[in-house]
Amino acid sequence: MDPLIDRDAADIAARASRELDALVAVSSPSGDVPGAEEAVAVCAALLPSEASCERVPCSTPGSAPDLIAAIRGRGAGRVLLLGHLDTVIAHRSHAPLRRDGNRLYGPGAVDMKGGVVLALGVARALAERPERFAEVAVLLVTDEEWRTEPFAHVERFTGYDACLCFEGGQLAGAGEEGVVVRRKAAGTLRVRATGRAAHSGSAPDQGRNALIGLARAAIAVAGKHDPHGPERLSVVPTIIRSGEAFNVVPPSGELVFDMRASSVDAFEAVLAGVPAELDEVRLRRGWSASGREWTRLPRPRRCSSGPAPGSAGRSSGCPVAAPATRATSRQPSR
């Protein structure tokens, strides 16, 4: 191994635990602007002094702006170091980083604040050797977990020589470490049902039960699940919402699927499997996947936040907003 790489790796590792502790201490579930701003402030403080910071609009409207930090060099080649600061952990489930032997555990530690810490360490190491590159850019987004909009930064970084994403990957078959060079396509399928309300006690058969329609649709569409097939297709119902009162036949509702496959084209068979109607309940689908058009889907509601951004962003020269109000919403507690 190049002695410089060996030395830099040791330096990054020596700081990683403390830096991860600081970043995990910030609760930043998707959709929470104050939490995202605090996480951006921590990262800005860990960037090399040579980096120039810029806050740019996030792909998801209403989310905290993303962070781009650029380091100019005197050599050749441009590389993008990519990461995200949001997690799927709700504020109520947040906990500080803890150590168990040689392992660290905490909300978002792997997905992907640990990777962000490594990316920032790489940026600092490269900043000491400007003759080795023309530009190093760090892009940290705030909406990766729940994004339903097209990725806003593709054009900005078109033409770069390499993009390295520091999100943790699985070990190879024999347990070796490696570099992931391809990811499965991901998609979100939403099925909306329209039925007819009726009193569930006095006139249940006059209604058209959207909840039952969605339940049947969930079973039918999940039948496309084929994780061991040629496309490694997974189709998993994850959310169902329906019903307005305990004594009313549900007139509407929504069903959500998480889809993964080797290629986006594999989702076509899943979409074709959504029936247009079941028991006189009309079903309408909307879906999103990278590189494809979709029916526009509603974005997540806001959730409550932790502390307001501190002084780290101000001292680093990276602008950090401090919204005056906060709202609440339920978040997944995985």
N, C-alpha and C positions, 0 to 999 in steps of 0.2 A: 504494500500500500504506500502511496505517496506520503512521505513524512509530514507534509503540511496538512493533508487530510486527516492523518492520524492525530496530530496535535489539535486541529480545530474540533474534531469529534470529541476529544477529551474535554475541551473547554466548554462545548455546548452541553455535554452530559453533566459537567460539574455545576452548571447553573440551572439545568432543566427542572429539577425538583422544586426549587424555590420559585421559579417563574410559573410553573404549572400550578403551584399552590395559590399564587396571586390571581391567576386567570380563572381557576375553578372556583375561587371564593366569590366570583361575580356570578350571580344567577341571571342567565340570559336566554330564556326560552324564546322560541320563534315568535315573532310578532310583538315582542316587548321592546319599545324604543329606549326607555331609560336603561334597561339592562344591557342592550346592545351598545349604547353610548359609553357605559362604564367599561365594557370589555374592550372597545376600541381605544379608550384612554390608556388602559393597561398595556395594550400592544404597542401603541405609539411611544410609550415610555421605554419600551424594550428594543425599539429600532435603532440602528446605528445613526450617529449624528449626521452622516453624509446623506441620509435619506430625506427627500422632500415629500411631504404628505399632501394628499388631496382627498377630499370627501366627494364622492360622486353618487348620483341617484341609484338606489337599489332597484333590482329587477321587479320587486314587489312594491307597488304603490303604498305609501304610508309607513313603510319600514324605515328604520334608521339608515342613513346613507352608508354605502360601503366605503372601505378605506383602500386607497392605492398609495403605496410608497415606492418611489423611484430612486434608484441609485445609478448615477452616470459613471461609466468607466472609460478607459482609454484604449481598450482592446476591441475585439470583434465578438459578435454573438449577443443575442438578447434572450433572456430566460425569465419566465414568469413563475413565481412561487405562489401557489393557490391554497386558500383555506377558507373556513367559515367559522363564525363565532357563536351562532345560535345552537341551541340544544333542544331535545324533546322533553326535558325535565321541567316540570312545573315548579313554581316558587315553593309551594307547600312541601315538595319532595326534595328540595335542595339541601345539600350537606357539604361540609368542607372536605378537602382532600384528606385521605388517610392512607397510611402505609401498613402493609402486612408483609413482612419479610422484604423481599426485593421487588414487590409489586405495589403500585399506587392505584387507589380507587377513588373515584369522584365523579360527579355529574358532568358528562361531556369529556372526561379525561381522554378517551380514545376517539370519540366522535364529537369534535375533533380538536379539542384545546391542546392536547399533547402534541398533535401534529403542527398546530400553529406555533407552539413554543419552538419546535425544531426548525420550522421555516424561518422564524425570526433569528434563530441562531445561525442558520446558513447565510442569511442576509448580512449579519454582522461580520461573519468570516470573509465573505466575498468583498465586502466594502474595504477590507484591508488590502485587497489585491486588485485595484482597478485596472491594472494592465491586462487582466484575464477576461474582460468582458466589455461590451459596449453599454449594456444596460441590464440591471436586475430590477424587476418589478415585483412587489408583494401585493397581492389582491386578497383582501379579507372581506367576505360578504356576510350579511346579517340575516339572510332568509333561506338558506339552503334546505333546511328540513321541511318547510311547508311551501316551497315555491310552486306556483301554478302558472307563472308567466314566463315568456321567453327570456333566456339569459341575456342581460343587457350589455355584456362586456365583450362579446365575440369580436365585433369589428375593431374595438380598441386594441386588441392584442393579436389580430390577424397578422401573420408574417413573422411572429416571434419564432426563434429557433427551437425552443423547448418549453414545455409547461410541466411542472412537477407539483402534484397534489399530495399533501402530507397526511391525508386521512389514513388511518390504520387499515391494513389489508390482512388477509388470512395467510398463514404459512403454507408453503408448498406441500405436496403430498407426503414427502419424507420428513417434514418438519423444518425444511430450510427456509431462511428468509429470502426475499426476492423483491423485485419491482413489478407492481401490477401494471400491465400495459393495455389492458382492456377491461371495461366494466359492462355489466348487463344493462340493457335499456330498461328504463323505469317509466311507468305510466300510472295515472290515477283515473279510474272509471267511476263516474257518478251516475246513478240511475234514479230519476225522479218519478214518483208515482202520483197519479191523479185519480181519485175515486169519487165517492159520494158520501157525505155525512148522513147519519141517521141515529136516532136514539137506540142505544144498544139493548135497552130493556123492552121498550114497547114496539119498536119496529126495526129489529136488527137486519131483517132480510131486505129492507128497502135501501140499505146502504151498499156501497161498494168499497170493500175493506182494503185500503192502500197498504196497510201493514202486512196483511196476508199476501198481497201481490208482490211486495218487496221480498218477503221471506221465500216465496217460491222462486222468484228471480235469483235470489242469492244462491239457492241450491242448483238451479239450472246453469248459471254462469260459472260457478265454482267447479262444475263438471269439466270445464276446459283446463283445469289445473293439471299440468304434466311436467313436473320438475325434472324428471329423468328422460324426457323425450329429446328430440334433436334440437329444439329451441330452448330447452331448460325453462319452460314457461311455468311461472307461478301466478295463480289468480286467487287472491285471498280476500274475502269480505271482511272489512275491518270496522265499519261504522254503519249503524242503521238508526234513523230518526223518524218517528211517526207517532201520531196520536196527540189529541188536544185535551181530552178529559177522559176519566175512567169509564164514563157511561155514554160515550159517543163513538160510533164507528169511525175509525181514522179516515179522513178524506184525502190525505196527502202524506208524503214522506220522501225520504231520500236514503239511498243505499250507496256506500262507498267501497270500492275495491282497490287494493294495491296490486299492481301488476309488474312483473319482472320477466325479461326474456333476453335471449342472445341478440335479437334484433327487434326493432320497432315493428317490423312487418308482422311479427307473430301475434301482435295484438288484434289484427284484423279479424281473426277467427273468434276472438273473445267478443268483440263488438257485434259481430254477426249473430252471436248467441244470445243477445239481449232481446227478448220478445217485445213486440210492440204493444201487446195487450195480454192480460191474464185475468180471467173472471170479470171482464168489463172494467178492469182497472188499466188505464193507459200508462205506459212507461216511456220515458224519454231519457236518452243517454247523453252524457257530455263527458269528454275525456281529454286528457292532456298527456303529452309525451314529448321528449326532446326532439326538436326538428320537425314537428308536425303542427298543423292547425288544429284548433279545438273549439268546442263551445265554451265560452268564457265562464269560469267558475268563481264562486264567491271566495274572497280571501279570508283567512282566520280573523276572528275578533281579537281585540286587544286583551292582554292579561296584566295582572298587577306586577309591579316591579319592586326591586330591592332599592338600595341607596342611590341617590342621585350621583352623577358623574363627579369625580374628585378633581384634583388639580393636575393629574398626570398629563392629560391632554393639553392643558394650557402650557405646561412647562416644556412639552415636546414640540410645540408649534403646530400641533394637529388639532383642528377645530373639533370640539365636542359639544353637542347640544345638551341642554338641560330642560326638557319639556316641563311645563308648569302643571300639567294635570296628568292623571293616570286613571285608567279604567281597568276593569277586571273581566276575566273570562276563564273558563276551565281549560286546562291544558292536559295533554297525556301525561301520565305519571310513571312511564316506563323507567 
